[in-house]
Structures are given as structure tokens and as C-alpha cells.
Amino acid sequence: MKKFYAFAAAAVAALSMNAEPLYIVGSGILQGEEAVTLDWTPATPAEVNPNGEGNYEFDVNDCVAIKISTAVGEWDEFNAGAYFAEITEENLGTAVALELNPEAGNIQSPWKGNYHFVVAGDLSTITVTTDTPKPEGFTKVYIRGGMDPNWAALEQWEMHTDDGITYTFDCAGETVIPAGIEFKIADADWGSINYSAGGTVTLEEECEWNYNDSVNSTVAEDFDGTITFILPDVPQAAAIVRFQAGIHLGVEAIETAEGEVEYFNLQGVRVANPENGLYIVRQGSKVSKQVIR
């Protein structure tokens, strides 16, 4: 009889521990009796209650990222009860440690898709699975900002990559970034790639840009040149970004100007047949630095 009462007491304690709902904000569609489109409003989050086993189990379609919390309110209140785990392609389907971390970022899906989440009733672990196959090819990355009223991912602002790690973009002509315009470097879903300088861009130096920085980037003067963006090895860690004014990715931009094109190395020696590298290019009265590939 004592064993029965002990078991019953433990069951009641477990149910009490799991009685509170879990609050969710994010990007995706929470599935249930009625589908709920998630957003990033912590005062009115979606709500998930524990199942019969005391766990929190839910599906999010078109998921890019979510944030879960035991609290609701403004961001300070929501973040105070927020839990974080790093979900990667490698740990899909396994229980990953979940930790209370008000300073951590969002729980990011490895790629946009339909995901099933199981959060342990004691909030110690989270298990994530998906039936959405991993997309082929490299993630497309864009300069996104006030150059477009909707901050859309436009083809003309797409960065170039050969390896999915280092991306470059040539700001020239219609893609010169205007002074004072706010922008970020991000993927099409504002998902795993969403970076900002957190203020005015520093030119000519390799700088760390933070993931999901709430302060957008700006340039002090119209920027005409090359942007290099290098993804970190660890998701959501700082990326390396360099803005080089007056340097372009090739000679196409100046080949239409009048006069013969001349190339010089950085020591001022003329080069007849330039190979890969940085050169001083002169055409008529126009002189610029060019990266030849």
C-alpha cells in the first residue's frame, strides 16, 4: 500500500510540474486543431500544453526558427523564461540538452521545413525530427534592406559563392549602397543567416558581425566596392565581413570606359597579363583597385 501511495504521489508531482503551458514565438505555422501562424510577438505567443505523458509535443510547418519560454510578456519577461538548444543536421532525432538561457538566440531549424518537436516535461531535453529533405546546393545570401520597401531578397542583391562559406558582392551602379540606408546580410527566410554590423560599417577591415543583431547596418557614405562575407564554423556565431571601397570583382565594370586598360601590381610595376590577385587598374583618367579572378 505504501508503494502505491508513493507512486501516486510521484505521479501527482509530475503532473503538477507539467501543468504550465509552454509559450512559442517564431517563424512557421504551428499545427493543431487550428493552424496558427507564428510571429515574434512575445506578448501574444502561441501556447502548447503538456500531453498525457507530461511532455510538450508539437509540429511547426515551414519552420525557420522558434523561441520557447515559460513566461509571457515583453521581451525582457519572455527571455527571462526562455530555453535554448542548438539543433543541427547531425543531432536531428536525438534528445538534445535544453537550457534556461535568457541571453541565447533562437532555436534554429537546420533548414526551412516541417518539424516535429518533443520537449521533455521537466524542460531538460528537446528532440527534433523532420521529413523535409535537406535542400541541394548552397544557401542563397542577399544584401537586404531599405533599398527595397519590403526588405525583400532580390536577385540583383544576391551574393556570389563557390563554396557556401565565403560570399562576395560587387556594389556598383544600381547596387551601390546609399548612405544612411539600413540593411543586413541574410538568407531569404531571415533564418540561419541574418547578420548586421550593429551600426555604421567599418571600411577596409575584417570585422565581426553578430547573428540576429537588433541594430541594422548603415554606411556613412554611398558604398561602391566589394563586400566579402565569411560564415562561421559554428551556427549563429559571429561572421567575418569586409567592405573594400573602390575594389571590384573583375574588370567588367571598366571595360566600357574610353581608353586602353592598364594593370599595375601594388608596387606600381605594369603587368601585361594579370593573373589572380589585387591590381591597380588605369583606363584613361580613371584609376581603381581591382581583384582579378
C-alpha positions as CSV (number, residue, x, y, z in Angstrom):
1,M,0.0,0.0,0.0
2,K,2.9,2.4,0.8
3,K,4.4,1.7,-2.5
4,F,1.1,2.6,-4.2
5,Y,0.8,5.9,-2.4
6,A,4.4,6.7,-3.2
7,F,3.8,6.0,-6.9
8,A,0.6,8.1,-6.8
9,A,2.4,11.0,-5.1
10,A,5.1,10.9,-7.7
11,A,2.6,10.9,-10.5
12,V,0.7,13.9,-9.0
13,A,4.0,15.7,-8.6
14,A,4.9,15.1,-12.2
15,L,1.5,16.3,-13.4
16,S,1.9,19.4,-11.2
17,M,5.3,20.1,-12.7
18,N,3.9,19.8,-16.2
19,A,0.7,21.7,-15.7
20,E,2.0,25.1,-17.0
21,P,1.9,25.8,-20.8
22,L,4.9,26.4,-23.0
23,Y,4.9,29.7,-25.0
24,I,6.2,29.8,-28.5
25,V,7.1,32.6,-30.9
26,G,8.9,32.3,-34.2
27,S,8.7,31.8,-38.0
28,G,6.5,29.0,-39.1
29,I,2.9,27.5,-38.8
30,L,2.1,25.8,-35.5
31,Q,-0.1,22.8,-36.3
32,G,-3.0,21.8,-34.0
33,E,-6.8,21.7,-34.1
34,E,-6.4,25.0,-35.9
35,A,-3.2,26.1,-37.6
36,V,-1.6,29.2,-36.0
37,T,0.9,31.3,-37.9
38,L,3.7,32.1,-35.5
39,D,5.2,35.6,-35.2
40,W,7.8,37.3,-33.0
41,T,5.4,39.0,-30.5
42,P,6.2,37.8,-27.0
43,A,3.1,39.4,-25.5
44,T,0.8,37.2,-27.6
45,P,2.7,33.9,-28.2
46,A,1.3,30.6,-29.3
47,E,0.6,28.2,-26.4
48,V,1.3,24.5,-26.1
49,N,0.1,22.4,-23.2
50,P,1.6,19.1,-22.0
51,N,0.3,15.8,-23.4
52,G,-0.8,12.8,-21.5
53,E,2.8,11.8,-20.8
54,G,3.6,15.2,-19.4
55,N,5.8,16.2,-22.4
56,Y,5.2,19.1,-24.8
57,E,4.8,17.8,-28.3
58,F,4.0,20.0,-31.3
59,D,4.6,20.4,-35.1
60,V,5.7,23.5,-36.9
61,N,5.5,23.6,-40.7
62,D,7.6,26.0,-42.8
63,C,9.8,26.4,-39.7
64,V,12.8,28.7,-39.8
65,A,13.3,29.4,-36.1
66,I,11.3,29.4,-32.9
67,K,11.8,30.6,-29.3
68,I,10.2,28.8,-26.4
69,S,9.6,30.2,-22.9
70,T,7.7,29.5,-19.7
71,A,6.9,33.3,-19.4
72,V,4.9,35.7,-21.5
73,G,5.0,39.5,-21.8
74,E,7.5,41.9,-23.2
75,W,10.9,40.6,-24.4
76,D,12.6,41.0,-21.0
77,E,9.9,38.9,-19.4
78,F,9.7,36.4,-22.2
79,N,13.5,36.0,-22.4
80,A,13.8,35.5,-18.6
81,G,12.0,32.2,-19.1
82,A,13.5,31.3,-22.5
83,Y,15.1,27.9,-23.2
84,F,17.7,27.2,-25.8
85,A,19.2,24.3,-27.7
86,E,21.4,24.1,-30.8
87,I,19.7,21.9,-33.4
88,T,21.9,20.7,-36.3
89,E,21.6,18.2,-39.1
90,E,23.7,15.8,-37.0
91,N,21.6,15.8,-33.9
92,L,18.1,15.5,-35.6
93,G,16.2,12.7,-34.0
94,T,18.2,12.6,-30.7
95,A,17.4,14.2,-27.4
96,V,19.5,17.5,-27.1
97,A,20.1,19.2,-23.8
98,L,17.7,22.2,-23.3
99,E,18.9,25.0,-21.0
100,L,17.4,28.1,-19.5
101,N,19.3,30.9,-21.1
102,P,17.8,34.4,-21.3
103,E,20.8,35.6,-23.4
104,A,20.7,32.9,-26.0
105,G,19.3,33.2,-29.5
106,N,16.5,31.3,-31.3
107,I,16.2,27.6,-31.7
108,Q,17.1,27.4,-35.4
109,S,16.0,24.7,-37.8
110,P,18.8,23.3,-39.9
111,W,16.8,24.2,-43.0
112,K,13.3,25.5,-43.7
113,G,10.8,22.7,-43.5
114,N,8.2,20.8,-41.4
115,Y,9.5,19.8,-38.0
116,H,8.2,17.8,-35.1
117,F,9.3,18.9,-31.6
118,V,9.2,17.0,-28.3
119,V,10.2,18.9,-25.2
120,A,10.6,16.9,-22.0
121,G,8.1,17.8,-19.3
122,D,11.0,18.9,-17.0
123,L,12.4,21.0,-19.9
124,S,15.7,19.1,-19.7
125,T,15.8,18.0,-23.4
126,I,14.3,18.7,-26.8
127,T,14.1,16.2,-29.7
128,V,13.5,17.5,-33.2
129,T,12.7,15.5,-36.3
130,T,11.7,16.4,-39.9
131,D,10.5,14.7,-43.1
132,T,11.6,17.7,-45.2
133,P,14.7,16.7,-47.2
134,K,17.8,19.0,-47.0
135,P,17.9,21.4,-49.9
136,E,20.5,20.9,-52.5
137,G,23.2,23.5,-53.3
138,F,24.4,26.4,-51.2
139,T,22.3,28.7,-49.2
140,K,21.5,31.9,-51.2
141,V,22.6,35.1,-49.3
142,Y,21.4,38.6,-50.1
143,I,22.1,42.2,-49.1
144,R,18.6,43.1,-47.7
145,G,17.4,46.4,-46.6
146,G,15.9,49.8,-47.2
147,M,17.0,49.7,-50.8
148,D,13.6,47.9,-51.3
149,P,10.5,49.0,-49.4
150,N,9.8,45.4,-48.3
151,W,13.4,44.4,-47.5
152,A,12.9,41.6,-50.0
153,A,15.6,39.1,-51.1
154,L,16.1,40.5,-54.6
155,E,18.1,38.7,-57.3
156,Q,20.1,41.8,-58.1
157,W,21.3,41.9,-54.5
158,E,22.3,38.1,-54.3
159,M,25.8,37.4,-53.2
160,H,28.1,35.1,-55.1
161,T,29.7,31.9,-53.6
162,D,31.7,29.0,-54.8
163,D,31.8,27.0,-51.6
164,G,28.8,28.1,-49.5
165,I,31.2,29.6,-46.9
166,T,32.7,32.7,-48.5
167,Y,30.3,35.1,-50.3
168,T,31.1,38.2,-52.2
169,F,29.1,41.1,-53.7
170,D,30.1,43.9,-56.1
171,C,28.4,47.2,-55.2
172,A,28.4,49.2,-58.4
173,G,25.9,51.2,-60.5
174,E,22.4,50.3,-59.4
175,T,23.8,48.2,-56.5
176,V,25.7,51.0,-54.7
177,I,24.5,51.0,-51.1
178,P,23.2,54.5,-50.3
179,A,24.5,56.3,-47.2
180,G,22.2,56.1,-44.2
181,I,20.1,53.2,-45.6
182,E,19.7,50.4,-43.1
183,F,20.5,46.8,-44.3
184,K,21.6,43.4,-43.3
185,I,23.2,40.3,-44.9
186,A,20.7,37.5,-44.7
187,D,19.2,34.5,-46.4
188,A,15.7,34.5,-48.0
189,D,14.0,33.4,-44.8
190,W,15.9,35.5,-42.2
191,G,16.9,32.1,-40.9
192,S,20.4,30.7,-40.3
193,I,22.0,33.7,-42.0
194,N,20.9,37.1,-40.5
195,Y,23.9,39.4,-39.8
196,S,24.5,43.0,-39.0
197,A,27.4,45.3,-38.2
198,G,25.2,46.7,-35.3
199,G,25.7,50.2,-36.6
200,T,27.9,52.0,-39.1
201,V,30.1,49.7,-41.2
202,T,33.9,50.0,-40.7
203,L,35.6,50.0,-44.1
204,E,38.8,48.2,-45.2
205,E,38.9,46.0,-42.1
206,E,37.8,42.5,-41.3
207,C,35.0,42.9,-38.7
208,E,32.8,40.6,-36.8
209,W,29.1,40.9,-37.5
210,N,26.7,39.4,-35.0
211,Y,23.9,37.0,-35.8
212,N,20.4,38.4,-35.4
213,D,21.7,41.8,-34.2
214,S,18.7,44.0,-33.5
215,V,20.6,47.1,-34.8
216,N,20.9,47.2,-38.6
217,S,23.9,48.2,-40.6
218,T,24.5,51.5,-42.4
219,V,27.3,53.1,-44.4
220,A,28.4,56.7,-43.7
221,E,28.8,57.4,-47.5
222,D,27.5,55.8,-50.6
223,F,29.4,52.5,-50.8
224,D,30.9,51.5,-54.2
225,G,33.1,48.5,-53.8
226,T,33.3,44.8,-52.8
227,I,31.7,43.1,-49.8
228,T,33.2,39.8,-48.5
229,F,31.1,37.8,-46.1
230,I,32.5,34.6,-44.4
231,L,30.2,32.3,-42.5
232,P,31.3,30.9,-39.1
233,D,32.1,27.3,-38.4
234,V,29.5,27.3,-35.6
235,P,25.9,28.3,-36.4
236,Q,24.9,31.7,-35.1
237,A,28.4,32.6,-34.1
238,A,29.9,35.9,-35.4
239,A,30.6,36.1,-39.2
240,I,33.6,37.9,-40.7
241,V,32.7,40.8,-43.1
242,R,34.9,43.2,-45.0
243,F,33.9,46.2,-47.0
244,Q,36.5,47.4,-49.5
245,A,35.7,50.7,-51.2
246,G,36.7,51.2,-54.9
247,I,37.6,47.5,-55.3
248,H,35.5,45.4,-57.7
249,L,35.3,41.7,-58.5
250,G,36.5,42.0,-62.1
251,V,37.2,44.3,-65.0
252,E,33.7,44.2,-66.5
253,A,32.7,47.5,-64.8
254,I,35.5,49.5,-66.5
255,E,35.9,47.7,-69.9
256,T,33.3,50.0,-71.4
257,A,35.1,53.2,-70.5
258,E,37.2,55.0,-73.0
259,G,41.0,54.3,-73.4
260,E,43.3,51.4,-73.0
261,V,43.1,49.3,-69.8
262,E,46.5,49.1,-68.0
263,Y,47.3,46.9,-65.0
264,F,49.9,47.5,-62.3
265,N,50.8,45.5,-59.3
266,L,50.8,47.1,-55.8
267,Q,54.4,48.2,-56.3
268,G,53.4,50.2,-59.4
269,V,55.0,47.8,-61.9
270,R,53.0,47.4,-65.1
271,V,51.6,43.8,-65.7
272,A,50.9,42.7,-69.2
273,N,48.8,39.6,-68.4
274,P,47.4,39.9,-64.9
275,E,46.6,36.6,-63.1
276,N,44.5,36.2,-59.9
277,G,45.2,38.9,-57.4
278,L,44.8,42.6,-56.5
279,Y,45.9,45.1,-59.1
280,I,45.8,48.9,-59.7
281,V,43.8,49.4,-62.9
282,R,44.1,52.5,-65.1
283,Q,41.9,53.4,-68.0
284,G,42.2,56.9,-69.3
285,S,41.7,59.2,-66.3
286,K,40.1,56.5,-64.2
287,V,42.2,54.6,-61.6
288,S,40.9,51.9,-59.3
289,K,41.9,48.8,-57.4
290,Q,40.5,45.6,-58.9
291,V,40.5,41.9,-57.7
292,I,41.2,39.8,-60.9
293,R,40.0,36.3,-60.8
